[in-house]
């Protein structure tokens, strides 16, 4: 894991398998992170872990982990009468069937006979599970103290589990580590992994589960734990692990509930219900399964069914706040963050000691923009549980946000890092306002404010703001309805993304989420956001056209009824975004913009899936699929044909120019053959390359990248000294490639040489858009604005250029002063002239500017511009 940040007084302690950086907060030492490790990890198969065998308890434990419950019961019943460990095993099996009274009947005499043994541990956990904390504590404390003072691996293992139940994770971790070192086995590694997973130490949890499986690849609980560890980053891999676990133990509740969660992320409610029913068939009183059942009823707006589940759960365990917490979690996963707050508050009211529910509440409050209340909640959680990584990170993030500058205008609240304020204030605020205005008018909907927009110069801060953990690789922005967060232009290298397109995308989410009462399906809200990007600037939405056409040719495009699932798979998520936007485009084209608005609103009225489509569009999902497929055939048919060879694989790099010429001649409709031939000629500086490259560009005009036809032709034209041709090619490339900053810079240089002002303006705008901290880019755009007598743009660009830190500050002050003079703002112009002269007293340009101000001369009529 990477290093967490923003806490002072750092020191080192040991937690997990590596050393953790920690920080001192008052009176406690808290867990922070795993530091970087070398490749010579001591975990995995090289550790030589072997499943322990020989003792009754270990054999029974292995039988249960392998799904052989009958064998475990048989082993227990062959033990001598009154055997406490046998009673513990039989009680564990009874608990798995929901026979709680029977489990208690078995455990009480066994715990009396062995107060620090397995039965005592199970009885303590049973009391705790039902909210009887005072009854649980003596058993757990006794097991913990006695086990911690022994060198016996089994005693250490019990003590570790008791420490975890007592919410002493640091002690539990140390005991797990000692037990594993003394007698490594899959049971210890699996329980250790569960602790680490609970504390959001996913990398370390993964090592534990893998170590358990290296010892015994049929240890079903380790497979389930592996699945839960992977569930956020790679749902398909998580589901695969869960299925492997169920193949071993068909009744393993944790695996079935994981698969239910995966299905719920894809809004496949019947499939999720099947897995929950499998759990309840074995244990009708399984509280986690019942809580998830209630959560489904809640998000589907069946409040009567939800209340029935709540009543059933609380009849089993009156203190089980999880029934509300799980509903809040699922509501949040369905964008309903304010409802998640209300539900989780009910969970904490029912069980004030449940730090997990309180931590969830803090996260939900962050997502509704209630940062002050979130801090208060998270501070309380931290006091009770200083080892939770998410809580720590969110508090650190709130510390960071305290230093941000807050800019309010109307219903928009913008939070910016102080170093970025002079730049982004000039661009982000008006762009966000423009997006809200345009989209509100288009969809005839005014969103509820205030709308909070937070822009982070560090990607890890953005990731923590959204999920409480670092990472979130690939994400650029996020919207929670009234809260938007995103990477700033400095969070990534210039040319890797367009922060302006991201901001517009997220503001579209504000509209669709609120308009649907937070019930819009993911395919539709993402589809509309990408679609609206292309409406704002066509180049913003074009970078996936070629990959999508190739996916069409390979038969990899998602079916519409499976489109939501595409957003949960790493290999299809980019495709899903673009396909969803094409579907929205098709809906607008076939049914009109008003129908699109009705569709969004219909989800807020309680409709789902095909019901919403039928009522608002008047077609079934199958009919929509048919018309969508026909649209794709028309739109991408010729491009698909041109890309057919490329879809089969990369071209043969070993061909010479002669063979490439023959291939291009024989296949005039092949983009790949024309491009390969043209690129080979261009590499030799041969002007004849233009002909096949032009053919390739005509076949696939939206091709982008440094090896695309227009890029190759632009470089060739430069090499041949044909400036005007190079300018045209770079312009054509930028029309489709909205993040190509280096071609934009090349275009700016060429356009300046060829005095092509329109091309220079296009290039300068693109440079400033992609790299707003480029002082020269702002200065160049400002000078163009001066030529066009556009005082407002000139002043804005020169102000930003000066704020960013130009190489020649005296000249930058003069630029800004001349912009003010053009606007008729003599006082400001004088101030900038004097500032330039203070830096360079003999600077003639500054002296001339000052004389113009004194004489009252201006090159253009005064214009009012924003201050």
N, C-alpha and C positions, 0 to 999 in steps of 0.2 A: 504494500500500500504506500502511497505517497505520504509526505509529511503534512499533518494538519498545521494550523498556523494561528497567529494573532493572539497568543497568550504569552505573558512574560514569565520570567524566572524559570526557565526550562531546566530540567534535570533528566536523569535517565533512571528508569526502573525496568525490571524484567516482567513482561506479561506476554503470554503466547510463546512462540518459539524464538522470537527475535527481541531486540530491545526496543522499548517504546519511548518516544519522546513524550514527556509529560510536563504539565505546568502546575505551579502551586496556586490554587485558589484558597481563600481563607479556611484554615483548619483541616484541609483534606488534600491528598495527592490524587490526581486524576489521570486516567488512561488517555493517551492521545493517539498514538499511531505506531505502526511497525515501520522501522527505518529500512532503508534499502538493504538488500541482501545480495550475497554472491551466488553464483550458480552452484556452489558446492553445498546445497541444502542437505540437511541431515534427515530429510523426510522422503517418503516414497519407498519403493521396493528395496532400495539399498539398505534400509534400516534392518531388514531381515525379520520383521515382525512375524510371529507365528501364533496362530490361535492357541490359547492356553487350553489344555485338556486335563482331565483327571478328576477334578472335584465335581461334586454333584451340582453345585450352584453354577459353575462355569459351563457344564454340559447342558443344563436346563436353559441357561441364558442363550447358548448357541442354538439350541433346538427352536426356541421362540424366534430368534433372529432369522432362522431359516424357514420360518413359517410352519414348523412341525409342532403345533400346539399339543396335539394328542401325545406326542412323544415326551414333551416337557411335563405334562400332567402325569403320565405314567411313571416317569422318573421320580416325581415328587411323592407319589402315593406308595412307592416302594421304600421310601425312607422310614426310619423308625418313628413310632408314634411320638408326637410332641416335638418333632424336629422343627426348630424355628425357621431354618432356611427353606424347608419344604413348605411350611405354611406361607412364607413370603412368596414363593413361586406360585402356589395355588391362588393366593390372593391377587397376585398380578394377573393371572389368567381370568379371575372373576371380574376384576376391574375392566379388563378388555371386553367383557360381555355386558358391562354396565351393572353388574351385581354388586353394588357398593356396600350394602348391608352385609352380604356374605363375606366380602373382603375384610370388612371391619371385624366381623366375628372371628375370622381366622387370625387376624393380625394381633388383636389385643392380648390374648394369652401368650402368643409367641414373643411379642415385644416385652412382656413382663419377664419371660424366661431369659431373654437375651436383649437387655436394654440398649445395647450399642450395636446390634446386629442388623441384618437385612430387613427383618420384619419391623423393627423399630423405625428404620428409615422409611419404609413403605407406609407405615401408619402415620408418621409425621407428615409425609407428602399428601396422604389422603385427607387428613384434617385440614391441611392448608388449602387443598383444592376446593374444599367446601366452605372456605372462609373462616374456619375455626383456628385462627392463628395462635390464640393463647394455648389451646390444646396441643397444637403442632410443635410449638417452640421447644418444650422440654425434650421431646424425642430427638428433634433435629440437632439441638445443641449438644446433647449427650453423644450422639453418633459422630458429630463433627469433632468434638474435643478428644474423644478416645481414638478415633481413627487417625487424626492428625498427629498424634503422639507415637504412632507405631511405625514400624518399617514394613509391615505386612502389606503387599500390594492391594489385597482385597479390602483391608481396612482403610487404606489411603483412598481407594476408589469410592468407598462408601462416604468417607469424610468429604471428598470433593463434591459428590452429589448433594450431601447435606448442606455444604457451604453455598452451593448454587441455590438451593431452596430457601436458605436464610438470606438470600440476596447479598452474599459476600463474594462477588465474582473474582476479586483479586486472590483471595484465599483459595477459592475453587480452582482457579487457573494453576496456581502453584502446586496444589495437591494432584491435579490431573497430570501435570508435567512429571512430578515425582513418581506417581503410580505407573505412568507409561514407561518411564526409564527403568523402573524396577521389574516390571513384567508386562511389556508391550503386548496389547491384544486389541482386537477390533471393538470390543465393548467399551474400553476406556477411551479409545480414539473417537468413537462415535459420540459418546457423551461429552467429551472435550469439544468436539466440533460443534455440538448443539449450543454449548455455552458461548463459544466464539461467534456463532451465527446470531445468537440472541443479542450480542453486543455489537453487531454490524461489522465484525472483523472478518469480512468475507474471504479475503485471501488466506488468512490463517485457518479459517473453518474448512476451506477447500483442502488444505494440506492434511487436516485431521481425517476428513472423510476419505480422501485418497489413500492415506496410510492404513485406515481400517480395511479398505477394499483391496489393498495390496496384500494384506494378511489373509483376507477371506473375501473373495469377490462375490460371494453369495450372502453377505451380511446385509439383509434388506434394509434395516434402519439407516445404515450408512448411505445406501443408494438414495433413500428418501431425503436424507440430509444434504447429499450432493445436489439433488434436484432443487431443493429450496435455496441453496446457496447460489445456484445458477439462474434462478427464476427471473430476476430483474434484468440481467444482462443478456441472457440467451434462453428464452422460453422453450424453443424446440429441444434444446439439449436438456433442459430441466424435465420436460415431459418424457423424453427418452429414458432418463434415469429413473423417473417414477414408474414407468412401464416395466423396466427391468426389475424394480423392487416388487411390483405386483406379480410378476411372473414367478417370483420366489415365494411371496406371501400374499395371496390374493385378498386378504382381509386387512392389509396394513393401512391403517387410517391415514397416517401422514402422507402416504403416496397418493391415495385417492383424493384427499383434500387439496393436494398440490395440483393434480390434474383438473380438479374442479375449478381451481383458481385460474389456471391457464385457459380453460374453456370460457370462463367469465370475462377474461380480458378480450376474448373474441366475440363476446355477446352471444355465446351458444348456451343458452339457459337450459334447454333439455339435456344436453350432454353433461353439463355441470351437475344437474340434479341426479343423473344416473350414478355418478361417483359418490355423491353425498348419500344417496339411498343405499349404496353398497356398505358404507360405514355404519349407517343406522340399522341395517339388517343384522349386523354383528352385535352392535351396541346401541340399542334404541335411546340410551341416555347420554350418548357422546355429546358433550356440551359444545365442542368446537364445530362439529357437523351441524348441530341444531342452530348455532349462531350463524353459520354461513347460509343455512336455509332461510333464516329470518332476514339476512342481509339481501338475499335475492328478492324476497317478497317486498322489502323496502324499496329497492331501486326500481322495481317494476310497479311501484305506486300501489301495491296491495297492502294498505296499512292494517286492515283487519287481520290478514294472515301474519303480518309481522308481529302484531300485538299478541296473537295466539302463541307464536313461538316464544316471545318474551315471557309470557305466563308459564309456559311449559318449562322453560329453562330455569326460571327463578323458583319454580316448585321443586326442582332438583337441588339447586344451589342458590339461595337467596342473595348471595353476595357476588354472583357471577356477572360483573360489569362487562365482560367480553361480549355479551349478546348485543350491547350497544356499540362497543368499540369496533367489532367486526363490521357491523352495518355502516358505521362511519367510515371505515377504511374502504369498503366497497363503494360507498357514495362518492368518496374522494376520487377513486379510480374511474368514476363515471362523471367527473368534472363538477360534482355537486358539493362544493367545498363549504359553503355556509351551512348546509344540512349536516355535513360531516362534523363541523364544530358543535352544532346542537346535540347531535347524537353522542359524541365523545364526552361532552359535558355531563350527559346522563350517566355515562359509564363511570366517570370519576366521582360523581355524586353517590353512586351505588357502592363503589369500592374506592375510597379516597387513598388507599395504600397502593393502588395499582399504578406503578410508575410507567408501565408501558402505555396505558391509556392516556396518562397525563402527557407523556412524550408525544404521542399521536396528536393530542389536542394542540400542543405547541406548534407542531408542523402544520396542522390545518389552519391555525390562526395566522401563520406566516402567509399561507396561500390566499387568505381573504384580505390580507393587507393590515391586519391588526397587530402590528409589530410590537407595540407597547405591552399589550396583554400577552402576546406570545412570549416576550422576555420574562414577564412575571411568572408565567406557568413553567417555562423551561428552567428558570432559576430554582423553583421549588423541586422540580424533577432532579436537577443537578445535586441539590442538597441531599436527596434521598438516594440517588444512583449516579455517582460521579464517574461511572465507568462506561456510560453509553456514548458511543462515538457520535451518533447523530445529534444528541442533545448538546454535547460539547461543541460540535461544529456549528450548530445553529446559533449558539451563544457567541461564538467567535465571529460569525458572520454579522450578527447584530452589532458587535463592537466595531466591526469595519464600517457598517452602514452609518454609525454615529458620526463618522468623519465625512460622509458624503454631503454635498451641497444640495439643498432642496429648492427646486424652482417650481412655483405654482402659477398656473394660468388657467382660469376657468375651472373645469372639472378635471384638468390634467395635472398630475403631480410627477415631476421628473426628479430622480435622484441620480447624481453624477459624482464620480470621483473628482476631488478638487482639481487635480492636474488636467482633467479632461473638460472641465466646465467651459473655458474660453472657446473651445472648438465645438463641442457637441451641443451646447446651448443654442448655437447659431443654426444647427441643422436638425437635431433630433426633435426639438420642441415644435418647430413649424411643420416638420414632416408628420409627426404624430397627430398634430391638430388637423392637418390636411386629410390624413387618412380617416380620422373619425368623422370629419365633415362629409367627405365624399361617400364613405360607406354608409353613414347614417341616412343620408339622402337617398342613396340607391335602394337600401332595404327598408326605408320608411320606419326606422327604429332608432330611438335615442337611448343609448346605454346608460345605466345607472352609474353615477360617479361617487366619489372621485376615482379616476383611473390612475393607478400608480405604475410608473414605468421606471425600472431600475436597470442601469447599464453598467456592466462590470468589466474593468480592464484585465482582470484575471479570470480565466475560464473556470478554475476551481472554485472561485467565489460564486460564480453563476451556478455551478453544479450543486454546491451546498445550499444555495438559496432555494433550489427546486426539489432536491431529494435528500438533503442532509449529509450527503457524502460526496467526495470528489469523484471525478471521472466524467460520466455522462458524455462519453466520446461521441462526436458526430452531431450533438445537439447544438443549436445556435441560439434559440430563443424558446420561451415558454409563456403560456398565458393561462391564468386561472379564472378568468371572467372579469375581475376588476384589478388584477395584478399582472403586469407584464415584466419579465426579466429577460436579459439577453447579454450576449458577448458584445463588448465594445469593439471598434475597429482595431484597437491595440491588443485585444485578447488573442488574435491570430495573425499570421503573416499576411501582409497586404496581397491581395489577389487570390486569397483562398475562399473568400465569401464576400457577399455584399451585405453590409450591416443595414443599409437602407431597405433592401428587399426584405430582410428579416423583420425589421420593425413594422413595415407595412403588413407583412404576413401575420404578425401577432396582433396587430390592431384589428385585422379582419376577424380573428378569433374572439376578440372582445364582443364584436357584434353578434356572431353566430352563437356563441355560448349563452350570452344573456338573452338573446332573442328566442332561444329554444328552452329557456329556463334551465339551462345547464344540462339538457338531455339530448343534444344532437349527437349522433354516432360519429365515431372518429373519422370514418371515410368522408363524411360530408363536411365536417368542419375543416379538416385538412384540405380536402378538395377545393373548397371555396377559398381558403386562404391562398393556395397556390394559384388558383384561377384569378383571384383579384390582384396578385402580383403582376400577372401578365397584362391585366387591364391597365394597371398603373404605368408599367414600362414593359413593352413586349419582350425585350431581351432578358428580363428577370426570370422568365419561366421557360426558357428554351434549352437549357443545358442538358435536359434529359431526353430530348427528342430522338437522337440517334440510338442511345441505349434502349429506349422503349421500342423503337422499330426493330432492333435486333432481337429483343425479347419476344416480340410478336412472331418474328420469323422462326424462332426456336420453340415456339409454343409455350412460353413461360409466363404469359400474361395471366393475371389472376381472374377467376370468375367473380362476377359481381357479388354473389352471395358469400364469397370467401374474402372479399376485399379487406374487411376489418382485420383479419388475421395477418395480412401482409405487413401491417404496422408493428407486429410483435416479433418478426423474424429478421435477424440481421441481414440476411441475403436478399430480402425482398422489400425492405422498408423504403428505399429510394424509389423503386418501381411503384410501390403502392401510392406514394405521394403524387407522383406524376399521373398515374392512371386515374386516381380520384379526381384530379383537376380536369382531365379529359372527360370524365363522366359528367362533371358539373357543366363543362362547356357544352356537352351534348344535350343535357337537360335544358339548358338555356336556349340552345339552338332549336330544339324540337318542341319545347313547351313554353318558352318565354321566361323572362326574368321574374315576373310576378309568381309564376309557378314555383320557381326556386325558393322564393321567399315564403310561400305557403308551405313548402316542404319543411323548411327549417322550423317554422312555427308549429307544425303539426306534432313534432316531437314534444314540444312544451305542452301540448294538449293531451299528452298521454299515449300517442300512437307509437308503434314500433315497426321496424323492418318493412315487410311487404305491405302491411296495413297503411303505413304512411305514404308509401309510393303509390298505391292504388287510389287512395283518397285524393291526393294532391295532383298526381300526374295522369291518373286515369288509365294506367297500364299495370300489368303484373310485372314481377321481377323478371320472369322469363321473357316477356315482351320487351322490357327495357334492355335485357341482355342482347336480344336479337337486333334491335335497332342500334345499340352501341357497337356491336360487332360490325354491322354494315357501315357505320360511320368510320370505324377504324380502317376498314378495307379501303374506303374511298380516300381517306386522309393519308394513309401510310402505304398504300398499295405500291406506288412507283418506287418509293424509298426502300421498301422491303425488298423489292426485286433487285434494286441496285446494290443492296447490302447482303444479298443472299450468300455470296462467297465469303464475306467477312463473318457472317453469322456462323459459318462452319468452322472458323478458326483463323489464325493469323496467316498472312501470306508467306510464301517461301522466300526467305531472305537471301537464299543463295543464288537466285537467278541473275544472269547478266542482262545488260541493256537490250541486247538482241532478243533474248527470250521474253523479256518483259514487253518489248515492242510487239512481238507476235501475239502475246496473250492479250494485250490491249486492243490490238486490231481484230482479233477473233472474238472479243467480248466487249463491244462498245458500250453495253449497258451495265458493265460491272464497275462499281465505284472502286473496289479494291484494285483491280487491274489497271484502271486509268491512273489512280493515285500512285501506285507502286512505280509505274513507268515514268510518270511525271516527276516523282521525287528522285528517281535515279538520274534522270537528265538534269534536274536542278542541282544535284550534288556535283555535277560536272560543270555547272555554270552555263548550261546550254539553253539558249532562248527558246528552243523547240519544246522545252518542258511546259510552256504555257498552254499549249493545245490540249494535251491529256489532262492537265490540272484543271483547265476550264471545264472540260467534260465532266471530271469528277465533281467539281463544284456545282455544276448544273444538275447532276444526278442526285446529290445530297447537299443542298444549299445550307442546311443547318449544321453541318459538320464543324466542330470547334476543336481547339487544342493546337499545340505548337506544330503538330504534324498534319494538320488539316490542309486542304487545298489552298485556301486563301492565305494561311500563314506561310506555307511554302512559297507561294507566288509572291507574297510581299517581300520575303527575304531575298528571293531571286531578283526581283525588280531593283531592290536596293543594291545588290551586288553588281547589277548591270548599269547602275547609275540612272535608272528610270524612276525618278522621284514621284511624278504624278501617278504612275501605275502602282507604285508601292503604297501611296496614300489611299488609292481606291481599294486595294486589297485589304489593308488594315481596317478601313471603314466597314467593308463587308464582313470581316471577321468580328468586329465589335458589335455589329448589329445582332449577332447571335450569342456571343460569349461575353456575359455581363461581368465576369470577374477577371478578365484578361488585362492585368495592369501593365505588364511589360510591353505588349503590343500597343497599349494606349500611350505609353511613354515614347515608343518608337514613332508612333503616328504624330505625336506633338512635335518631335524634333524635325520630322520630315515636312510636316505642314508648315512649320515656321520657315524652313528653307525655301519651300515652294510658294510661300505667301498664300497658302490656302486657308483663309480665316475660318470658314465653316468647319473644315476638318480640324483645325487647331482648337476651336471652341468645343467640338465633340470630345476630342482627346483630353482637353483640360478638365472638362466636367467629369469625365470618367475617372481621371486620376484623383481628383478631389473627392469623388464619391467613394472610391475604394480605399484611399489612403488620406483621410482628412487631416493627418498630422504631417503631411508633406508641405512644408512652407513654400517651396518653389512652385508647387502646383497651384496654391492659392494666389500667389503673386502673379503667375501667368494668367490665370482666369480673371483676376482683377484688372489687369491691363487690357485684356480683351473687352471687358465690360466698360472700361473707360473709353475705348474706341467707339463703342456702341452708345455712348452717353448714358449708360445704365448706372447711375450713381449708387442706387441701393445695393446692387450686386457688388460693385467695386468696393464700397466701404466695408461690406461684410467680409469679402475675401481678403482685403488688406488688413482688417482687424485680426482675422484668424491667422494670417501669415505672420503678423507681428507677435501674436500670442504664442505661436508654436516655437518661435525662436529662429529667425532667419540668420544667415551668415553675415549679412550686412544690415545691421539694425538701423543705421542712419538712412539708408535707401528705403527701408521698409517704412520708417516714419514719414518719409517724403511721399511714398506711394499713398499711404493713408491720408496724409494731409491733402494731396491732390484730389483724392476721392471726396473728402469733405468739401473742398473748394468747389468741385463740380456740383455738389449737392446744395451749395449756397450756405454752408455752415462754416462761416469764416472763423469763429472763435476756436472751433475744434481744429481747423486747418492751421491756425496760428500756433496752437499748442503743439501740434506734430512737427511743424517747422522748427520751433524752438528746441524740441526734444532732439531732432536730428542735429541741430547746430551744437547742442550740448555735447554730443558724441564726437562730431567732426566740425569744429568751428569754421573751417574754411571751405566747407562743402557748398559749391556754387549752386547746386540744385536746391538745397535747402534755403539758401539766400534768395534765390529767384522766387521760390514759393512764398517766402515771407513778404517779399516786395509785392507780389500779386495780392496777398491778403491785405496789406496796408493800402494798396491802390484800389481795393475792392473789385479786382478783376476776377472773372470766372470764365471758363471755357464753355459753359453751358448754363441755361436757365436753372434757377434753384429748383430742387425737387425734394419733397419731404421723404425721408427714409427712416426706417426703424432705428431707434436709439438702443 
